[in-house]
Amino acid sequence: MKVGISSGAEADVADGYWFYERQSLGLGDYFGGIHEIIDGFHRSLSRRFPFGIYYTVEGEFVTVVAILDLRRDPLWIRDLLQDRK
């Protein structure tokens, strides 16, 4: 599966980013979809299920490295993520 984003949508995100970045340094990153870093990976939380999506951002590329049930042992999660670095 490939995901594309139109130039108009890119401009919308950029406008939103700068609006929130002017409100508080770093808030623009959160608006732009950058999530907190946990164990060296960005982590997005599922709203409905207890899962976390762990990913990296390098330039224009986002790589999802794990989608994990967060009810598991935190040490197991940390070890798995370290193995996937």
Summary of the structure (lengths in Angstrom):
residues: 85
radius of gyration: 14.9
end to end distance: 23.0
largest distance: 42.3
contacts: 181
relative contact order: 0.11
helix: 38%
strand: 28%
